[in-house]
Amino acid sequence: MSERIILHCDLNNFFASVSLLFNPTLVDMPVAVCGDTENRHGIVLAKNELAKKFGVKTAEPIFEAKRKCAQLVMLPPIYKEYEEYSLKARKIYERYTDLIEPFGIDECWLDVTGSTLLFGSGEQIANKIRMDIKRELGLTISVGVSFNKVFAKLGSDLKKPDAVTVITKENFKQKIWPLPISDLLFVGKNTAAKLNAIGVKTIGDITFCDDKTLQRILGKNGIDIKRYALGQDNSPVTAITDQSKPKSVGKSVTCGKDFTNNEEVWKAFLEFAENISATLRQNGLYAQGVQVHIRTASLVVREFSLTYSYATNSAITLAKRGLELFKRNYNFAEPLRSVGLRAIGLKENRDAVQQDIFGNSENEQQNEMVEDSIYKVRQKFGDSSIKRGRIV
């Protein structure tokens, strides 16, 4: 059996790069795409390479970014165009393989093992894709080439922008093991801190750790991380077809200013629910339950979930259920750094669900009828054609 050839394609500074295509006069200036350009407490969603050189970081408050770079130009996000260019990039990937697994709007894994007879080696295919993206879309891309998904992802992170990095079974110990453990996929800030505390500073360090110690500190995740560091990730590239349905749909945000009361959380949940509801409608799905995610100012993470007898795709119902669950489980003993809302228990046929004769299913059905009309208007005239007053 031949060795797998996996690519990880990462469109560089994607939001900022696409926004600059529509603002070419700003191409030589430091630019950031910001969630709320009118509010100094809005956050940076993305930045270009020039802004990055000034130290501007994603997710930091606008006022901090402006402090670092007084001449920073702020642009509002253009989500429709981002989705359009993401799809255009995937069309280019499809020339080389049908095994494409999206990892967010701007990243994809590609399995090109069966494409080498037509297009050359993994590195040659990566460079062909890089040039196609630059010539046809006006964007740059970094591509990692390796024998598994974890190392391919790490390779695309190693050299940016507009680059190809090859990690092989022969060179991965030299290239990867000296890197910080936090560079490895699935090693977040909290996991890295726990590993650092036992002396695991680099990716190579964890390969010498005893399995029992890793299991005690991180559970099964610790042993998986060690396997990844050893190059033993065998997970397949799973193609997402048009018929594929999401298992859950969620959205979360980390703000420059902590959440301190239920009203702030309610506004966030309303905005999240608008996006979640649209995705459910696009896929013909209804949510049987909701899940709420919170992270406190001291970085403690908690999640709560609840299943209902009446499935829904109504934004207002999802937001209300989320807030009800949130208030039942949290009393603001400390501020929250981030909050999230997720629709769970998704199903295609709502009618198969037993109606709640003691609940508010009639009101919820009315909500859905109103929102069906809103959704149709937005499809025809754009997402900004109708907005909830509370969100505005």
Buried (B, 14 or more C-beta within 10 A) or exposed (E): EEEBBBBBBBBBBBBBBBBBBEEEEBEEBBBBBBBBBEBEEBBBBBBBBBBBEBEBBBBBBBEBBBEBBEEBBBBBBBEEBBEEBBEEBBEBBEEBBEBBBBBEBBBBBBBBBEBBEEBBEBBBBBBBBBEBBEEEBEBBBBBBBBBBBBBBBBBBBBEBBBBBBBBBEEEBBEBBBEBEBBBBBEBEEEBBEBBBEEEBBBBBBBBEBEEEEBEEBBEEBBBBBBBBBBBEBEEEBBBEEEEEEBEBBBBBBEBBBBBEEBEBBBBBBBBBBBBBBBBBBEBEBBBBBBBBBBBBEEEEEEEBEBEBEBBBBBBBBBBBBBBEBBBEEBEEEEBBBBBBBBBBBBBEEBEEBEEEEEEBBEEBBEBBEEBEEBBEEBEEEEEEEEEBEEEE
